[in-house]
Amino acid sequence: MTYDYDLLVVGSANADLVIGVERRPGPGETVLGSDLSVHPGGKGANQAVAAARLGARTALLARVGDDAHGRLLLDSQRSAGVDTAGVLSGGAPTGVALITVDPSGDNSIVVSPGANARLSPADVRDASGLLRASRVVSAQLEIPLETVGEVVAGMAPGSRFVLNPSPPVPLPTGILAACDPLIVNEHEARVVLGGSVADDPEEPVADDPEEPVGDDPEEWVGDDPEEWARALLALGPRSVVITLGARGALVADGRTTVLVPSVPVRAVDTTGAGDAFTAALAWRLGAGESLPVAAAYATRVGAAAVTKEGAQVSFPTAAEVASLAEAAPGSLPQTAATERHVTVPGQTVSEQGRGVAG
């Protein structure tokens, strides 16, 4: 089948309001920060720009407000080469993300969804032509969960669905079964697993495909990421990627488990690095690469993104990723006789620098 788009991103579009701080405030505390800067962002919009900048034929299905922030977001998408025919306008103000960034590059984010919360299942049905024309469809959870479910229902046969459940919630089994892969960090894995993997391994998961799986993130399966991957795969996704910060990323599909090492770089700002990782992974999977190889490439993309301030403005071109690969050849995945491997971009500082996978 011929596709018009390598990647369709269905998700959020936010204006990022960013303030630098010496340290993030504790409860009840006020700290002074830098001048406010405004950037185009949102997990969906970020993924679309990241993929387009790498060379993927990319479209975005999203909703923005009829306001200055919405126009900023549309301009940034078009400048990157993203097809914005699926971006709807009106119904609420454009979503906003309030972001604080400390000197190490770590960030804290609070999101006001705005128009993102109005992206509806009906909007997805109206965009059925985009879904059918896309080789890979990527989604996140800064839009309503029922909208993501409609995306899964409307995809063309043979296309691939990639989900980063951020912010995380327990997921219906129907959505989980479509994920190839499900991309989570450690916190997101805990929430998705919830109570569905408890101390009793015989405890059943929900039979209803629309019934959320897991509701108690305190019921956990141990400290071994390979154990987490097995537990996540048992919920139904076809493959799983667990990002592990400086340790890299763990990829698993039920047959093999591969560790993709992180790439040491000097991090300036981690905002958007996970979105760049997801976009790169989705694009390379659609191009026919294996999950470990695609994850290794995505790790380098995420690493390049944290070396600059901001989200979308930090996303690298394919040439910049190639330069980083030459400088860090050890980031390629390796397989062991036991097929035990793990990789994913992270956001924590190691002794030599910061390893980033997504």
MOTAKA-V776795 format. One record per backbone hydrogen bond with DSSP energy under -1.0 kcal/mol. NH is the residue of the N-H (numbers start at 1). CO is the residue of the C=O. If there is no record, write none. Layout:
nh,co
NH,CO
NH,CO
This chain:
nh,co
4,133
5,133
6,57
7,57
8,136
9,59
10,138
11,61
14,41
15,95
16,39
17,97
18,37
19,99
21,101
29,26
34,20
37,18
39,16
41,14
45,12
46,42
47,43
48,44
49,45
50,46
51,47
52,48
53,49
54,50
56,51
59,7
60,83
61,9
64,88
67,65
71,67
72,68
73,69
74,70
75,71
76,72
77,73
78,74
79,75
80,76
82,77
83,58
87,84
88,62
90,64
96,112
97,15
98,110
99,17
100,108
101,19
102,106
105,102
108,100
110,98
112,96
115,93
116,113
117,114
118,115
119,116
124,120
125,121
126,122
128,125
131,127
132,128
133,129
134,131
135,5
137,160
138,8
139,162
141,166
148,144
149,145
150,146
151,147
152,148
153,149
154,150
159,156
160,135
162,137
163,181
164,139
166,164
174,209
176,172
177,173
179,176
180,161
182,239
183,163
184,241
189,185
190,186
191,187
192,188
193,189
194,190
196,193
203,200
211,208
213,171
219,216
228,224
229,225
230,226
231,227
232,228
233,229
234,230
235,232
236,233
238,179
240,252
241,182
242,250
243,184
244,248
247,244
248,245
249,260
250,242
251,258
252,240
253,256
257,339
258,251
260,249
265,354
268,306
269,306
270,105
273,270
276,272
277,273
278,274
279,275
280,276
281,277
282,278
283,279
284,280
285,281
286,282
287,283
288,285
289,284
294,290
295,291
296,292
297,293
298,294
299,295
300,296
301,297
302,298
303,299
304,300
305,301
306,302
307,304
308,305
314,311
315,312
321,317
322,318
323,319
324,320
325,321
326,322
327,323
328,324
331,328
332,329
339,336
343,249
345,357
350,353
354,265
355,348
